Amino acid sequence: MVVSMLASGCHFENRMKKTTILTIAALFVAFCLPVSAADKAADDFAKLKTETTETIEQFKKVDPTMKKFFEKSVGYVVFPSITKGGLGVGGAHGKGLAFESGKITGNASVSQITIGWQVGGQVLREIVSSETQGALARLKASLVAPSAKASAVAATPR
């Protein structure tokens, strides 16, 4: 009888150890994975912000009149890299940042699908701007709605 009590006591201890280990693992996953995802999102944003700043500076360097362009624009969206490619069916995608009065106001992305004769690929930079409040309102409206060309741009406030 003493032997069976010891054996069941060991079994209880092993279950407690397993439960404790599983609880610690669950807590680790619950608290560390969201932090990792948040860190990745912060890193992605920092990288996009750096690329966007570099793109603006390169535009200004290549064409000095771009400085006035940015100063006069009520709002603009900068896509530091839009990648396009296709072989019969094509696509394009890029991420960027939206600005109003020179300050970042949100994220933007552009995606496009094309069908037809096409071969090749390219990477380009793009700036879409508005010089008036009305034009900015139209730009914002177009950024969240798909166009007739089967492309879509989405903007989210920051």
C-alpha positions in Angstrom: 0.0 0.0 0.0 2.9 2.4 0.7 4.3 1.6 -2.7 1.1 2.5 -4.5 0.8 5.8 -2.6 4.4 6.8 -3.6 3.7 5.9 -7.2 0.6 8.0 -7.3 2.4 10.8 -5.5 5.1 10.8 -8.3 2.4 10.7 -10.9 0.8 13.8 -9.3 4.2 15.6 -9.2 4.9 14.8 -12.9 1.4 16.2 -13.9 2.1 19.3 -11.9 5.5 19.7 -13.6 3.9 19.3 -17.0 1.1 21.7 -16.2 3.6 24.3 -14.9 5.8 23.9 -18.1 2.7 24.2 -20.3 1.5 27.2 -18.4 4.9 28.9 -18.8 5.1 28.1 -22.5 1.6 29.4 -23.0 2.4 32.7 -21.2 5.6 33.0 -23.3 3.7 32.6 -26.5 0.9 34.9 -25.4 3.2 37.8 -24.4 6.3 37.4 -26.6 4.7 36.7 -30.0 2.6 39.9 -30.1 5.7 41.9 -29.1 7.6 40.3 -31.9 4.9 41.2 -34.4 4.7 44.7 -33.0 8.5 45.0 -33.3 8.4 43.8 -36.9 5.7 46.3 -37.7 7.7 49.1 -36.1 10.9 47.9 -38.0 8.9 47.8 -41.3 7.5 51.3 -40.7 11.0 52.7 -39.8 12.4 51.1 -43.0 9.6 52.5 -45.1 10.0 55.9 -43.5 13.7 55.9 -44.3 13.1 54.8 -47.9 10.5 57.5 -48.3 12.8 60.2 -47.0 15.5 59.0 -49.3 13.1 59.0 -52.3 12.0 62.6 -51.6 15.7 63.7 -51.3 16.6 62.0 -54.5 13.7 63.6 -56.3 14.8 67.0 -55.0 18.5 66.3 -56.0 17.6 65.3 -59.5 15.2 68.2 -60.0 15.7 71.2 -57.8 12.2 72.5 -58.6 10.8 69.5 -56.6 11.6 71.4 -53.4 8.9 74.0 -54.3 6.6 71.1 -55.4 6.7 69.6 -52.0 6.3 72.9 -50.3 3.2 73.8 -52.4 1.5 70.4 -52.1 -1.3 70.3 -49.6 -0.8 66.5 -49.5 1.1 63.8 -51.3 1.8 60.1 -51.2 5.3 58.8 -51.8 5.9 55.2 -53.0 9.6 54.5 -52.7 9.4 51.3 -54.6 6.6 49.9 -56.8 7.5 46.6 -58.4 5.9 45.6 -61.7 6.2 42.4 -63.6 4.4 40.2 -66.0 4.4 37.4 -68.6 0.9 37.5 -70.1 -0.5 38.2 -66.7 1.1 41.0 -64.8 1.0 42.6 -61.4 2.4 45.5 -59.5 2.6 46.3 -55.8 4.2 49.0 -53.6 3.9 50.5 -50.2 4.3 54.2 -49.3 3.5 56.9 -46.9 0.9 59.7 -47.1 1.7 63.2 -46.1 -0.3 66.3 -45.4 1.4 69.7 -44.9 4.7 67.8 -44.8 3.8 65.5 -42.0 3.1 61.7 -42.2 -0.6 61.0 -41.9 -0.8 57.4 -42.9 0.3 54.3 -44.8 -0.6 53.7 -48.4 -0.3 50.7 -50.8 -0.9 50.2 -54.4 -1.7 47.0 -56.2 -2.5 46.3 -59.8 -3.3 43.2 -62.0 -3.1 43.4 -65.8 -3.9 40.9 -68.5 -2.6 41.1 -72.0 0.6 41.1 -74.0 3.4 41.9 -71.7 6.8 40.6 -70.8 9.3 42.0 -68.3 9.4 43.9 -65.1 10.5 47.1 -63.6 10.8 48.9 -60.3 9.8 52.5 -60.1 9.3 55.3 -57.6 6.1 57.3 -57.6 4.8 60.5 -56.0 1.1 61.4 -56.2 0.3 64.9 -55.0 -2.5 67.4 -54.4 -2.0 71.2 -54.5 -5.5 72.1 -53.2 -7.8 70.8 -50.4 -10.3 69.7 -53.1 -7.7 67.7 -54.9 -6.5 66.2 -51.7 -10.1 65.1 -50.9 -10.3 63.5 -54.3 -6.9 61.8 -53.8 -8.0 60.4 -50.5 -11.3 59.1 -52.0 -9.4 57.4 -54.8 -6.9 55.9 -52.4 -9.5 53.7 -50.7 -11.5 52.7 -53.8 -10.6 50.3 -56.6 -10.3 51.9 -60.0 -11.7 50.7 -63.4 -8.2 49.5 -64.3 -8.3 46.6 -61.8 -5.9 48.3 -59.5 -6.4 49.5 -56.0 -4.7 51.7 -53.6 -5.4 51.7 -49.9 -4.5 54.3 -47.3 -4.7 53.9 -43.6 -4.4 56.7 -41.0 -1.3 56.5 -38.9 
